[in-house]
Amino acid sequence: MKFGYTIVYVSSVADALTFYKDAFGFETRFLHESGHYGELNTGETVLAFASHDMGEMNLGGNYKKTDLHTAPLGIELVFVTDDVALAYDKAVAAGAVPIKEPIAKPWGQVVAYVRSSEGSLIELCSPISAV
């Protein structure tokens, strides 16, 4: 068994792909001609987006849509970078909503939080050092 995908349901897959490229530098790996599904090049694990129409088809609407105007869902996407402050500033400049500015944690990691254009909670963090 291996972890294969994270799929975020969004109003516009194309807009989500553009936002994640502008904010975090991820290139589009695939966008289906229907516009209802797309993937980013993020490394080993695929970060994908599907339209709410696809969510309706797959799940009968039995999921909670992300919404930038309500509290974030109890899940976060985590992007690891050597320069959290720079990544945070770039994300905010690209339209991410700032939640918490970069801060050093007691275990030595630097962590910041933003919300994406569709409302997903995103953690930007430095790598965890081996103890």
C-alpha positions as CSV (number, residue, x, y, z in Angstrom):
1,M,0.0,0.0,0.0
2,K,1.2,3.5,-0.7
3,F,-0.4,7.0,-0.5
4,G,-1.3,7.9,-4.1
5,Y,-3.3,11.1,-4.3
6,T,-4.9,14.0,-2.5
7,I,-7.9,15.4,-4.4
8,V,-9.4,18.8,-3.5
9,Y,-12.8,19.5,-4.9
10,V,-13.0,23.1,-6.2
11,S,-15.3,25.4,-8.2
12,S,-12.8,25.8,-11.0
13,V,-10.0,23.2,-11.6
14,A,-8.2,25.5,-14.1
15,D,-8.2,28.4,-11.6
16,A,-6.9,26.1,-8.8
17,L,-4.1,24.9,-11.0
18,T,-3.2,28.5,-11.9
19,F,-3.3,29.6,-8.2
20,Y,-1.0,26.7,-7.0
21,K,1.4,27.5,-9.8
22,D,1.5,31.2,-9.0
23,A,1.6,30.8,-5.2
24,F,3.8,27.7,-4.8
25,G,5.5,27.1,-8.1
26,F,3.8,23.7,-8.9
27,E,3.5,23.1,-12.7
28,T,0.4,21.5,-14.1
29,R,0.9,17.8,-14.8
30,F,-2.4,17.1,-16.4
31,L,-5.7,18.9,-17.1
32,H,-8.5,16.8,-18.5
33,E,-10.2,18.3,-21.6
34,S,-13.5,18.5,-19.7
35,G,-11.9,20.8,-17.2
36,H,-13.3,18.7,-14.3
37,Y,-10.0,17.1,-13.2
38,G,-6.4,18.2,-13.1
39,E,-3.1,17.3,-11.4
40,L,0.1,19.2,-10.3
41,N,3.7,18.0,-10.4
42,T,4.5,18.1,-6.6
43,G,7.0,15.3,-6.2
44,E,6.1,11.7,-5.3
45,T,2.5,12.2,-4.3
46,V,0.0,13.7,-6.6
47,L,-2.0,16.8,-5.6
48,A,-5.1,16.8,-7.8
49,F,-8.2,18.9,-8.2
50,A,-11.7,17.9,-9.2
51,S,-14.8,20.0,-9.9
52,H,-17.7,20.1,-7.5
53,D,-19.7,18.6,-10.4
54,M,-17.3,15.6,-10.2
55,G,-17.8,15.5,-6.4
56,E,-21.5,15.3,-7.0
57,M,-21.1,12.5,-9.5
58,N,-18.6,10.6,-7.3
59,L,-20.1,11.2,-3.9
60,G,-23.7,12.3,-4.5
61,G,-22.8,15.6,-2.9
62,N,-22.1,13.9,0.4
63,Y,-19.1,16.1,1.3
64,K,-18.5,19.5,2.7
65,K,-17.3,22.0,0.1
66,T,-14.3,24.2,1.1
67,D,-15.3,27.8,1.5
68,L,-13.0,30.7,2.1
69,H,-15.6,32.5,4.2
70,T,-16.0,29.7,6.8
71,A,-13.6,28.0,9.2
72,P,-11.2,25.7,7.3
73,L,-11.9,22.0,7.2
74,G,-10.0,19.8,9.7
75,I,-7.3,18.9,7.2
76,E,-4.3,20.8,5.8
77,L,-2.0,20.5,2.8
78,V,1.7,20.8,3.8
79,F,4.4,22.1,1.5
80,V,8.0,21.8,2.7
81,T,10.5,24.5,1.8
82,D,13.9,25.8,3.0
83,D,12.7,29.4,3.0
84,V,9.3,29.6,4.7
85,A,9.2,33.4,4.9
86,L,9.9,33.7,1.2
87,A,7.3,31.0,0.3
88,Y,4.7,32.7,2.6
89,D,5.3,36.1,1.0
90,K,5.0,34.7,-2.5
91,A,1.8,32.8,-1.7
92,V,0.2,35.9,-0.2
93,A,1.3,38.0,-3.2
94,A,-0.4,35.4,-5.4
95,G,-3.7,35.7,-3.5
96,A,-3.4,33.3,-0.6
97,V,-5.1,34.5,2.6
98,P,-2.6,34.9,5.4
99,I,-3.5,32.9,8.6
100,K,-0.2,32.8,10.6
101,E,3.1,34.4,9.7
102,P,6.2,32.2,9.9
103,I,7.2,31.3,13.4
104,A,10.0,29.0,14.8
105,K,8.6,26.1,16.7
106,P,10.2,24.7,19.8
107,W,11.5,21.6,17.9
108,G,13.3,23.9,15.4
109,Q,10.9,23.9,12.5
110,V,9.6,27.1,10.9
111,V,5.9,27.0,10.2
112,A,3.4,29.4,8.6
113,Y,-0.2,29.0,7.5
114,V,-2.3,30.4,4.6
115,R,-5.6,29.5,2.9
116,S,-5.8,28.9,-0.8
117,S,-8.1,30.7,-3.2
118,E,-10.7,27.8,-2.8
119,G,-10.3,27.8,1.0
120,S,-8.0,24.9,1.7
121,L,-5.7,25.3,4.7
122,I,-2.0,25.2,3.7
123,E,1.0,24.8,6.0
124,L,4.3,26.0,4.8
125,C,7.2,24.6,6.8
126,S,10.9,23.9,6.8
127,P,12.1,20.3,6.8
128,I,12.1,18.5,10.2
129,S,15.6,17.9,11.3
130,A,16.6,14.5,12.4
131,V,17.1,14.5,16.2
